[in-house]
Amino acid sequence: MSRTLREMRPVSVVGVGLHPYQRPGDTPYTALGVHAVRAALADAGLDWQAVETAYTGTATTAMGLSRLMYRHLGASGIPMTQVENASASGSTAFRQACIDVASGLVEVAIAVGVDKPAAFRRPTTAAGVRDLAAGRIVPFTHFALLANRYMFDHGATPEQFAMVAVKNARNGAGNPNAQRQKERTLEEVLAPPQISGPLTRLQCCPIGEGAAAAIVASEDAIARLGLDPARAVRVLSSAARSETVYQAENFDAALTRETTEIALADAGIAADALDVIELHDAFTVEELLYIEAMGLAPAGGAASQLAEGQFDIGGRVAVSPSGGLLAMGHPIGPTGVGQICEIAAQLRGEAGLRQHPGARLGLAHMVGVGAVCLVHVLAAAA
């Protein structure tokens, strides 16, 4: 019989750290990752020797990268596992770290996301599957088509999609770890070049490099190691799903709806109880689609609620206060762990200029090439 994370022993985020997301450069991935890990250790008040297992989310860098990175922290002999799950790699690494602690296998675990853009092949190529679209339905075209469908179904406008980027650019401008740290006007977002359909350059996330780390621990470890329980952010639930067959429905949104319903039910809360959400907004239309799929707005209603400021910091629910993928950036492996870092900061009241007042409950959501979806629900210390 299956069990939920909430039915197992409590697990909490006790330390988070980031290497700022940036354009691809000469920084070795080892330096990116070690920077984030050391920041997380300092945040928790832990030594590396206290960490009992490590999961590394990475999608584009290299095989067997964990050893070269963690050896800079000390050859402690801990289990280390690399996790590749497309854009959800970091989210999956975090889930595995939580399961290890919640199940009692270990007391302290770390999830690290790290990546540098590199050449990689799509699975269809390696499988010998012929691409009937001849490579024309690339991600930005896929989401441009969804944007066109959204406009047709709900009467939305290109300006309403662009407002997502305006909001997230404003949030990213207050985030020292974001790749894009500049506020943008609606006119700037709508300016050419057009990438595909209504989507302009600033409505598509930048792919860069960076790292993020999150340390999770049991209640026993928090007490034994003298960690501050007031800064321990409880992981209420962790849900993971892969796509099925959907009838006349966008699989990205359908998969998000299914996974979010499971995560919220396991956490024992309703969608309207959430204070902060970090979601997969690689393209502006995704934020509207996923907000509706999560049950925060009726079909076609997210655009008008966005215009009303309901998803601003200080609004009904802060959506992507980090700046989201659109401003924070999307270095692939680190992205899901970086979301956990942002939510932990929000629920601790430590987000600075980005702080959403009174944040107590947060949700992190990532999809991976539409095939997988992970959703985590976190709560501030009681």
Secondary structure, 3 states (H helix, E strand, C coil): CCCCHHHCCCEEEEEEEEEEEECCCCCCHHHHHHHHHHHHHHHHCCCHHHCCEEEEECCCCCCCHHHHHHHHHCCCCCCEEEECCHHHHHHHHHHHHHHHHHHCCCCEEEEEEEECCCCCCCHHHHCCCCCCCCCCCCHHHHHHHHHHHHHHHHCCCHHHHHHHHHHHHHHHCCCCCCCCCCCCCHHHHHCCCEEECCEEHHHECCCCEEEEEEEEEEHHHHHHCCCCHHHCEEEEEEEEEECCCCCCCCHHHHHHHHHHHHHHHHHCCCHHHCCEEECCCCEHHHHHHHHHHCCCCCCCCHHHHHHCCCCCCCCCCEECCCCHHHHCCCCCCCHHHHHHHHHHHHHHCCCHHHCCCCCCEEEEEEEECCCEEEEEEEECCC
